[in-house]
């Protein structure tokens, strides 16, 4: 029962957050942030949530990346990506690699997991509101169907986008967040 209450509370919060973000008058609280540091701080602050996970951060360029973000929304996005990587994972120790890749005036942040993956025909569907990967008859559909829709809306507010890829069922997933770099509006 306690788990059901927690899940219901999480779903209500997602719906409220989504409504707030989708409202036309949402302005946000944006500031220029070093994304590397924001991700590291988020992982440090939420270490208790991901204790049984192996999370690695890769920054091959060694650079810092400044992006204009709303930190609370960005943390909501991170929580959704990382909890999905754990929730939709059949391995004993979920593994998530976060890689920062600069491309021209954009920053691509890849979230690669060793989870259950998804079929190519689900690529666009997974971002739909209330869409759930898996099947309800065998309880493999585990979420509310709001998390990735919320993530996509958060990315749009940041003038970015999210791309999902998987090599198929059982082969993990890669979600890429693309954000503009620099100090523009």
N, C-alpha and C positions, 0 to 999 in steps of 0.2 A: 504494500500500500504506500509506503514511504517513497519508493521508487516511482510509483505512478503519480504521486503528488508532485514530486520533483520534475518529472517529465511534463506534466500539465502546466506547471509554473513556467518552465522553460518555453513551452509553446506559446503561452500567453505573452511572455516577454518578447518573443520573436515577432508575434503579430503586432504588438504595440510599437516595437522598434521599426518594423516595416512600414506601418501607417505613418509614423513620424517622418521617416525618410522620404516617403512618396508624396508627402504633402507639398504643395507648390510653394509654401512660404518657408520651407526649411532652409536655413542659412548655414548652419554648422559653425564650428569654432576652429577655423583653419589657422595653422602656423607652419613655418618652415621647420622640418624635422629631419634629422639624420636617420634614415630608414633602418640602417644596420643596427644602430643603437636602440631604436624603438622596438625592433624584433627581439634583440637580446634582453632588453628590460622586461618585455612582455613574458618571455620564457622564464626569466628569473622570478617574476611576480606570480607566475602560475605554475611553478615547478610541481606543486602538489597535485595538479590535475594530470600531469603527464609523467608521473613517477615511473610507470612501467613501460615507458617509450624510449626509443633512441632517437633523439632529434639532433641533427647536425646542421650547422650553418656553414655555407661555402661562399666565399667572396674571392674568386680567382684574381680579379683585378687589384684587390687590396685597397680600393678606393672607398671613400665614404660617399653616400648619395643623399643629397638634399631634395626633398619633395614637399610640396604644400599639401598637408593632410589634416584631417580632423582626427586627433589621436584616439578619442573614444570610439569613433566609428572604425578606424583602422584596427583597433584592438578587437572589436566585435568581429571584423572580417577574419583576423588571425584565429580567433577562438573557433569560428565556424570551420575554417580550413582544417585546423589541427584536430578538433574533436571528430570531424567526419573521417579523417585519416585513421583515427583510432576506432571509431564506431564501425566503420565498414572495413574491418580487418580481421582475418581469420588466423593470423600468425600469433605465436605466443608473445612475441615482443614486437609491437608495431614500430616501424622505422620510418622516419620522415627526414628527407633532405631538403633544406631550404637553400636555394642558390640564387645569388644576385648576379644579374647579367645586364650590363649597360649596352644599349643599342641606340646610337645616334642621340636623340633628345629624350629617349624613354628608358625606363628601368623595368626590366623583366624579372619578376621574382617567381621562381619555380618552386612549387611545393610537390615533391615527388614522394609517393608512399609505396609500401609493399602490401597494400590492401587488396580487396577483392576485385578491383577494376570494374569496368563496365564495357558493354558491347558498343561498337561504333554507332549503331543506330540510336543509342540513348544520348549521344553527345549534346544535342540541342535540347532534348527533353529535360535533362537534369536541372536546368536553370528555371524551368517553369514553376510557378507558384503551386504548391501542394503536390508536386510530382515526387514520388518516392522510388528510388532504385530498389530492386529486390521484389519479392512477392509477399502479399499479405497472407496468403494461405499457408505459407511455411515460416512466417514471421521473420523473413530475411529483410523485409522493408522496416527499417529501424527508426526513421526520422519523422519529422512533421511535414517534410516537403517544403519547408520555408528557408532553410539555411543557405542553400546556394542561390536562391532567388534574392535573398537579403544581400549576400556577397556581391552579386551582380549589380544590385542597386547602389551599394556602397562604392563599388568601383566607378560607376557612372558619375556619382556625385564628385568623385576625385578626378573626373575627366579621363578615366582609364577604362579598362575592360578586363574580362577574365576569359581565358581559353581553357577548355578541358580536353585532355587526351588520355587514352588508355590503349594498350596493345591487346586488350581483350579481357574476358572474365578470368580472374585469378592472376592477372599480371600487373596489378597495381595501377595507379593513376598519377597523372601530372596535371596540376592546376597552375596556370601561369597568370599572375596579376601583372598587368602592364600599366605603369603610371608615368605621367609626364615628369621629367626632371627639371629642376630649376625653381625659379621664383615667380613665374607668371601667375595670372589670376585663375 
